[in-house]
Amino acid sequence: MTSLDAAIAGSQRSDKARARDVYRHPKGTLLFFELDPTLTVLEIAPGGGWYTDILAPYLHNAGQLYEAQYLSASADLAAEDSATDAAYRRKLADAPAIYGKVVVGTLHAGRFTGFDAHDRFDRVLTFRNIHNWIKDGQIDANLRAFYGALKHGRRTRRRGASRAARDDRAANDRFGLRD
């Protein structure tokens, strides 16, 4: 089994990606989400695969990694993303020993394609994407889809929410965030 430290230090990660560790803190971030190598994890909108490069080897032996590329409701943004998505898929195909078990699908308007997402995942992760879904008008649909993708009993956890956010009953009810 690959340790998280070994996955972070692995040769599959570029020097440019490693240089961002000081800002993104991958080990602390993934430990915050209580990741372990036996989980089934869905990463939303992986972009070029910065976290995929860590998650794929970490989950390879005992867990499972699914990736959902985001398809924007905006035709202009979707066209921009298609080149990134193609490069990402090539990256995965070019290194089957590392990425061969990664399942790739899509997310569009709160619906997953390419795999059955219902009640399947121990964790649903996304990094730096919420603002795009707000701008796209898809935040509600996407968050509902993420909630439905989590295994029963593994529903969302709030960490570090402000008192105002915790007390916002309407928002909590809207996204099923009751403790």
C-alpha positions in Angstrom: 0.0 0.0 0.0 1.3 3.5 -0.9 1.5 5.8 2.1 0.2 9.4 1.7 3.8 10.7 2.1 5.0 8.4 -0.7 2.1 9.5 -3.0 3.0 13.1 -2.3 6.7 12.5 -3.0 6.1 10.2 -6.0 7.7 10.7 -9.3 4.3 11.0 -11.0 4.2 14.6 -9.7 5.9 17.3 -11.6 8.4 19.7 -10.1 5.9 22.5 -10.8 3.1 20.6 -8.9 5.5 19.9 -6.0 6.4 23.6 -5.9 2.7 24.4 -5.1 2.7 22.1 -2.0 3.9 25.0 0.2 0.6 26.8 -0.7 -1.8 23.9 -1.1 -0.6 21.7 1.8 -1.7 18.4 0.3 -1.0 16.2 3.3 -2.7 18.4 5.8 -5.7 19.0 3.4 -6.2 15.2 2.8 -5.8 14.4 6.4 -8.3 17.0 7.3 -10.8 15.1 5.1 -9.8 11.9 7.1 -8.7 10.2 3.9 -7.4 6.6 4.2 -6.2 4.3 1.4 -9.2 2.0 1.6 -11.9 4.6 0.7 -13.9 5.1 -2.4 -13.3 8.8 -3.4 -14.9 11.0 -6.0 -13.0 14.1 -7.0 -15.1 16.7 -8.8 -13.5 18.9 -11.5 -9.9 17.6 -11.3 -8.7 20.0 -14.0 -5.2 19.0 -14.9 -5.0 16.5 -12.1 -3.0 18.2 -9.3 -4.8 16.1 -6.6 -5.3 13.1 -8.9 -1.5 12.7 -9.0 -1.6 12.1 -5.2 -5.0 10.4 -4.9 -4.5 7.8 -7.6 -1.4 6.1 -6.2 -2.6 6.5 -2.6 -6.0 4.8 -3.3 -4.6 2.4 -6.0 -4.2 -0.8 -4.0 -7.1 -0.9 -1.5 -9.4 2.0 -2.4 -10.9 3.5 -5.6 -10.7 6.9 -7.2 -13.4 8.3 -9.4 -13.1 11.6 -11.3 -15.9 13.7 -12.6 -14.9 16.4 -15.1 -17.2 19.3 -14.9 -19.1 20.3 -18.1 -20.1 23.9 -17.8 -23.6 25.1 -18.7 -21.8 27.9 -20.6 -20.8 26.9 -24.1 -17.8 29.2 -24.1 -16.5 27.7 -20.8 -17.2 24.2 -21.9 -15.1 24.8 -25.0 -12.2 26.1 -23.0 -12.4 23.1 -20.7 -12.4 20.6 -23.5 -8.6 21.0 -24.1 -7.8 20.6 -20.4 -10.1 17.5 -20.2 -8.4 15.9 -23.3 -4.9 16.5 -21.8 -6.1 15.0 -18.5 -7.4 11.9 -20.1 -4.2 11.5 -22.1 -2.2 11.9 -18.9 -4.1 9.0 -17.3 -3.9 6.8 -20.4 -0.2 7.4 -20.7 0.6 6.0 -17.2 -1.7 3.0 -16.6 0.4 1.6 -13.7 -0.5 4.8 -11.7 -3.8 5.8 -13.2 -5.2 2.6 -14.7 -7.8 2.1 -12.0 -9.1 5.7 -12.0 -12.7 5.9 -13.3 -13.5 9.1 -15.2 -16.9 10.5 -15.9 -18.6 13.9 -16.1 -20.8 16.2 -14.0 -23.2 18.4 -15.9 -26.1 20.3 -14.3 -26.0 18.1 -11.2 -26.0 14.8 -13.1 -23.1 12.3 -13.3 -22.4 10.3 -16.4 -19.9 7.6 -17.0 -20.5 5.8 -13.6 -23.3 5.2 -11.1 -22.7 7.8 -8.4 -25.7 7.1 -6.1 -24.8 6.2 -2.5 -21.3 5.0 -3.7 -18.6 7.2 -2.2 -16.9 7.6 1.2 -15.7 11.1 0.3 -16.6 13.6 -2.4 -13.8 16.2 -2.8 -13.6 19.4 -4.8 -11.0 22.1 -4.7 -11.4 25.7 -5.8 -14.5 25.1 -7.9 -17.6 26.5 -6.0 -17.3 29.9 -7.5 -17.6 28.5 -11.0 -20.8 26.6 -10.1 -22.3 29.7 -8.6 -21.4 31.7 -11.8 -22.9 28.8 -13.9 -26.1 28.7 -11.9 -25.4 25.0 -11.0 -24.4 25.3 -7.3 -27.7 23.8 -5.9 -27.9 21.0 -8.4 -24.3 20.1 -8.0 -24.3 20.1 -4.2 -27.4 17.9 -4.2 -25.6 15.5 -6.6 -22.6 15.3 -4.2 -24.9 14.6 -1.3 -26.6 11.8 -3.1 -23.3 10.3 -4.1 -22.1 9.9 -0.5 -22.7 6.5 1.0 -25.5 6.4 3.6 -24.0 7.2 7.0 -21.2 9.2 5.4 -23.2 12.3 4.7 -21.6 15.7 4.8 -19.7 17.0 7.7 -19.2 20.7 8.5 -15.9 21.6 9.9 -15.0 25.1 10.9 -18.3 26.6 10.0 -19.1 30.0 11.6 -21.9 30.2 14.1 -24.0 32.2 11.5 -23.5 29.4 9.0 -24.4 26.7 11.5 -27.5 28.6 12.6 -28.7 29.2 9.0 -31.5 26.7 9.2 -32.7 27.5 5.7 -29.3 26.8 4.2 -28.8 23.7 6.3 -32.2 22.3 5.3 -31.6 23.1 1.6 -28.4 21.1 1.4 -29.2 18.4 4.0 -26.5 19.7 6.4 -28.2 18.8 9.7 -25.9 17.2 12.3 
